[in-house]
Amino acid sequence: STASIGVYIDVSGVQLASCSVLSSMSHGFYTSSSLAGVSIQSCNIVNNGRNGTDRGVENFSTNALYLINATNNFWGFDAGGAPITPIVGDRNGPSLNVDYLPVLIGPVTVP
């Protein structure tokens, strides 16, 4: 089911910018298959994967040819107030084949 996913991407070439995906029960962003040219930048990707197992950006493809560009996003603050640098595979983090560094150190103002 895709009902609890924040943004479900099912076509190549999707370019997302200046967006917020917050507190999705499942993945924040999810690709349905091997998609080329997907980019998610200058977005707030915070507190997704609240079911405890899903990620902020999940790339369905295990093939490095279908890398998702998710650089320059804000991933939230830790309990001490420092910006989070996500860990691959962790809750609200990226999956494999997601380029996520560098990260932003504060939230994006979304128009």
C-alpha positions as CSV (number, residue, x, y, z in Angstrom):
1,S,0.0,0.0,0.0
2,T,1.2,3.5,-0.8
3,A,-1.4,5.2,1.5
4,S,1.1,6.1,4.3
5,I,3.9,7.2,1.9
6,G,4.5,11.0,1.7
7,V,5.5,11.3,-2.0
8,Y,5.2,8.3,-4.3
9,I,7.4,8.7,-7.4
10,D,6.6,6.4,-10.4
11,V,8.2,8.2,-13.4
12,S,11.7,9.1,-14.4
13,G,12.9,12.7,-14.4
14,V,11.0,14.0,-11.4
15,Q,12.6,17.1,-10.0
16,L,11.3,18.3,-6.6
17,A,12.5,21.4,-4.8
18,S,11.4,23.6,-1.9
19,C,9.1,21.1,-0.4
20,S,8.3,19.6,3.0
21,V,7.5,16.0,3.7
22,L,6.9,15.6,7.4
23,S,5.8,12.8,9.7
24,S,4.8,10.1,7.2
25,M,4.0,6.8,8.8
26,S,6.0,5.0,6.0
27,H,8.6,6.5,3.6
28,G,8.8,10.2,3.1
29,F,9.7,9.8,-0.6
30,Y,9.5,6.4,-2.4
31,T,10.4,5.3,-6.0
32,S,8.4,2.5,-7.5
33,S,11.0,1.0,-9.8
34,S,14.4,1.8,-11.5
35,L,13.9,5.5,-12.3
36,A,16.5,7.8,-13.8
37,G,16.9,11.5,-13.1
38,V,15.0,11.8,-9.8
39,S,16.1,14.8,-7.8
40,I,14.9,16.0,-4.4
41,Q,16.6,19.2,-3.2
42,S,16.1,22.0,-0.8
43,C,13.3,20.1,1.0
44,N,12.5,19.4,4.6
45,I,12.6,15.6,5.2
46,V,11.7,15.3,8.8
47,N,10.3,12.5,11.1
48,N,9.3,10.1,8.3
49,G,9.3,6.3,8.8
50,R,7.3,6.6,12.0
51,N,6.4,2.9,11.7
52,G,10.0,2.4,12.9
53,T,11.4,0.8,9.8
54,D,11.0,3.1,6.8
55,R,13.1,5.9,5.5
56,G,13.0,9.5,4.5
57,V,14.1,8.7,0.9
58,E,13.7,5.1,-0.3
59,N,15.1,4.1,-3.7
60,F,13.4,0.9,-4.9
61,S,16.3,0.2,-7.2
62,T,19.5,-1.5,-6.0
63,N,21.3,-0.5,-9.2
64,A,23.6,2.4,-8.7
65,L,22.7,3.6,-12.3
66,Y,19.4,4.8,-10.8
67,L,20.9,7.0,-8.1
68,I,18.5,9.5,-6.5
69,N,20.0,13.0,-6.0
70,A,18.8,14.1,-2.5
71,T,21.6,16.5,-1.7
72,N,21.0,19.8,0.1
73,N,18.0,18.8,2.2
74,F,17.1,19.4,5.8
75,W,16.6,16.2,7.8
76,G,15.6,17.7,11.2
77,F,17.3,18.4,14.5
78,D,18.5,15.9,17.1
79,A,17.4,16.0,20.7
80,G,20.3,18.4,21.5
81,G,19.2,20.8,18.8
82,A,22.0,20.0,16.3
83,P,21.2,19.4,12.6
84,I,20.8,15.7,11.7
85,T,23.1,14.0,9.2
86,P,21.1,10.9,8.4
87,I,22.5,7.4,8.4
88,V,21.8,5.1,5.4
89,G,19.1,2.6,6.3
90,D,18.0,4.3,9.5
91,R,14.5,5.6,10.2
92,N,14.0,8.9,8.2
93,G,17.4,8.4,6.6
94,P,18.2,7.5,3.0
95,S,18.2,4.0,1.5
96,L,21.1,2.7,-0.6
97,N,21.6,4.5,-3.9
98,V,20.6,7.9,-2.6
99,D,23.1,10.7,-2.7
100,Y,22.3,12.8,0.3
101,L,25.4,14.8,1.3
102,P,25.8,17.6,1.9
103,V,22.8,18.3,4.1
104,L,21.3,21.7,5.1
105,I,21.8,22.8,8.7
106,G,18.4,24.5,9.1
107,P,14.9,24.2,7.7
108,V,13.9,25.3,4.2
109,T,11.3,28.1,3.9
110,V,8.7,26.7,1.6
111,P,6.7,29.2,-0.4
